[in-house]
Amino acid sequence: MLRSAGYSSPASTGPICSRSNWSHSKQRMNSLQCNTLKLTLAVAIAGLLLSCETIGYYTQAARGQLSILRGREAIEQLLEDPNLAPQLREKFTAVLSIREFAEAQLQLPVGENYLTYVDVSRQHVVWNVFAAPEFAIDPMNWCYPLAGCVSYRGYFSETAALRYAEDLSARDLDVYVGGVDAYSTLGWFNDSLLSTVSERADYQLASLIFHELAHQIAYVPGDTVFNESFATTLERAGLRQWLLLEQHTDLLALAETERVRQEQFVALVSQYRARLADLYQQELAAADMRERKGQIQADLRAEYTALQLQWDGYSGYDNWFAGALNNAQLSTVSSYNELVPFFTDLLESVDGDFPRFYAEVNRIAAMDADTRAQLTNSTTQ
């Protein structure tokens, strides 16, 4: 999932972005001016450090984010519209309730996040490009001056993403382009509810909001496993509490079923990714290596079909398995949840006290990479 589109918050934005003296009538305009300044600073910093090609990437990211900011509509004002579609009215009301729960019960930094709605008028808000060598499982990384290194490159235009993927493919790399329905700006801006997720069930929206807000609690640049595992752990714990509070006990079983299916899916992909890793260690001619790789991919599809029988025909992952199942695509699954057991144990060790949990997570996040990896890996083995 895209987290920051290649940039993160500067240490300080100074008094230019202060809201203390805003009048109500000017707040929206000044907010947009302040956000535009942040984007300009990000591109300017990139321009000092990066190549022309990468400056172009930052520019499209800034333009894409600015289009989101310009499209924001206040949810409370939309709810006053008698002509608002009933489905959207229901979702907006649910989101406001979820916000209150996240702040009061989970102690998340809700702030002004999810108080606005944006109709992006497309299937996905962002498309992420992944790439990996044909005979290696480790994906390429892209590194940014402020956000660290990540294993994808995000585009607000599907056409631009596909064009970049074609360039990578021409270099004999495995490539995969995946659509993203929501992302966190990591505190750069107040995140909005997007039309790309507005048709999700309320409990799925709750999961999304808890997950994305978790990234504002702790985020280690370049450590995707740490970041995603923490956010997933908080998402699951928060969802359980929310369902119990809302007395949606019937949905607890459904959420648990979805969690088990996701874990089985991740385990299946990880198993076959390991098989490919073993294959790539062998000294084989490229043609033979390619043939065996294809057989492993075919075996993965067959085992997924068998797994679906246990799921009563559930087809939620069919679109994903319709892809090439190459090294780039497989890399999008395997790494994200490896440390969930570690964070789950950590949450239990503080008796479910979220502020204490966050303090421990941030203490670990502040460690150097080797120390952090040694601690988290030693407790999950």
Secondary structure, DSSP 8 states (H G I E B T S, - for coil): --SSTT----S---GGG--TT--HHHHHHHHHHHHHHHHHHHHHHHHHHS-HHHHHHHHHHHHHHHHHHHT-EEHHHHHT-TTS-HHHHHHHHHHHHHHHHHHHTS----TTTTSEEE---SS-SEEEEEEEETT-SS---EEETTTEEES-EEES-HHHHHHHHHHHHTTTEEEEEEEES----TTSS---EEGGGTTS-HHHHHHHHHHHHHHHH---TT-HHHHHHHHHHHHHHHHHHHHHHTT-HHHHHHHHHHHHHHHHHHHHHHHHHHHHHHHHTS---HHHHHHHHHHHHHHHHHHHHHHHHHTTT--TTHHHHTS---HHHHHHHHTTTTTHHHHHHHHHHTTT-HHHHHHHHHHHHTS-HHHHHHHHHHTT-
